Amino acid sequence: MSTASRDQWLSKLLERFAVYVPVEREKQVHWHRLEPADLGSGADTITPALRRIRASEPVKSFMFNPRQQVSAFPDKLEPAESKTRVLLGVKNCDLVPLKVHDEILGEGEFKDPFYLAQRENTILVAADCPVPEESCFCNLLGLTPYAGEGADAVLSVSDGEYLLEVGEKGRQLIDAAPDLFQKAGEGDAAVVKRGEERKAAVAALSRINPKQWNPDLPAAVAAKRKDESFWQKHAEKCVECFGCLMGCPTCYCFLLYDQAREKGLDRTRVWDACYLAAYARVGGGANPRAEFVKRFANRFICKFSDFKTDHGMFACSGCGRCFKACMGKIDIRKVLGEL
Amino acid sequence: MNNPYEAIPATILKTMDETPNIRTFVLKPEQEIPFLAGQFVELTVPGFGEAPFTPSSSHFKRDTFEMTIMKVGRATGALFDLAPGDTVGVRGPFGNPYPLEKFAGKDIYIVGGGVGLAPLRALFLALTHEIDKYKHIYLRYGARTPNDIVYRHLLPEWEKLPKVDIDLSVDVSDDKWMKKVGVVTCLMDEIPCDEKTSIAVVCGPPIMMKFVNQRLLDVGFQGDNIYLSMETNMSCGVGQCRHCRLGPYLTCKDGPVLTWAQIKDIENPFV
């Protein structure tokens, strides 16, 4: 599909879905809910943003909301009905962590109906990262700067051509405007170009992060569990703003907290952060991680050792949001590079 | 789909003061909570929050159930202001029950400290309900002073039960105290059962658990026969929120009772 047809396609999508696209604001990429007025103005703000890296807001926040009311005791609370959402331009570093959210909140004996309702009601359209930036390190986690699996559709944009690959759920994106699409083949210029750009992006990441971490990272991190001096030199740069944890696409810790109503209560599920002093404190006041250095170490041990045991993957996709947010410029790459 | 965060309303039928800061609440939930001894529930004090507690009554009677709770913080403070007729919320049961099938045919050596006797009472009642399945039940219980002993009115009844042996201690005695004085390990100088094969079950304050566990190991109890109630901060209760993580476990899902064999490699598990 050509860029010229793109706005017609998006208009069609808007008739059926709530569509979110990346936009650039003050050099950062942010999610923006597309309005009909955004289209046809002549200036293409979407393509450049689609070709940038991930948005500042992690994609998990669309399904695993920062604040979500989950109960209205003693009344029943059901997930709200909403229009199906299309997220256009989900990067692989946001896509891979959703596997963990699906596992924790969407599988097993106890499922989170509020997460599931929004998850099932969302069409994830992945987009390549042709130009990785200095904060990116997905390659150190074994990820690629383009989607492998987990997306409902994959969009690649280059040289004025939009290439859309769809799965079962993503099929409705083409069905919304079938006339605008042409079937692509292996030899098509857009497909060839996509392959070249992907190779170049992988090479760029190798230049940004040439040194791989310790091949047995879980064991290397766990071995430092009690070595407070190792963590202290990094921890002392932290101002405890928790920006790293709020921006993380993988972290899923939450807290249920209650607010009184005239009769009964509202229970809200809010994101929590293991850096907070009260995180592990029990009712009587005892706290296994009262000192910050222990909480700092715990974050790394959780992400790079415990998580591997629990979920078979690291709690990090190399998106670099933690580093970008950090006032002390604590860089996971540097901390783990010492192991 | 069931909402795991939604509590079932429960009416407080009765309260009984056990000690100056420990109270037993008799609750009648709108729907039966199908708990087994050792499993816990999340108790909502409307407007003040939620906290995990283990029912202390027998799982053979569940239309009402009891919980014995110590006043320590915000939620328990508000709970103590409630009276019979008031409504609370209950979610659960969560976690694993005591594996009674593994206890069959064995001596059970139970050690409790302070309010830690509350969850052990549910176990004790489950065991004595089917006493023929077990060899002997030994209950060793320590409290700070005679006034801090919970279930004072029940203990004389329990002592009369067949195949039950109970001994008590207090850290600080008064004029009327006729039994041992000292921390609960002073009741463990002589272990009346076979250490190699018996089951030990421990619940109490962390420092007490640490020393009782050490004593059990010293006399020859096997790590996988020592059952310890682990205290961690729990929020969701259903293995999602990650607050209660202890070593490789989520206490709410893998516990709340874990064996020493499971936790022995965890740095400082009794905090």
Interface residues (C-beta under 8 A of the other chain):
Chain A: V70 S71 F73 P74 K76 L77 I104 L105 G108 E109 F110 K111 D112 P113 L116 R225 K226 Y252 C253 F254 L255 L256 Y257 D258 Q259 A260 R261 G264 L265 R267 R269 D272 C274 Y279 A280 R281 V282 G283 G284 G285 A286 N287 P288 C302 D306 T309 D310
Chain B: M1 N2 N3 P4 Y5 E6 A7 P9 T44 P46 G47 F48 G49 E50 A51 V72 G73 A75 T76 T87 G89 P206 E231 T232 N233 S235 C236 V238 G239 Q240 C241 R242 H243 R245 P248 E267 N268 V271
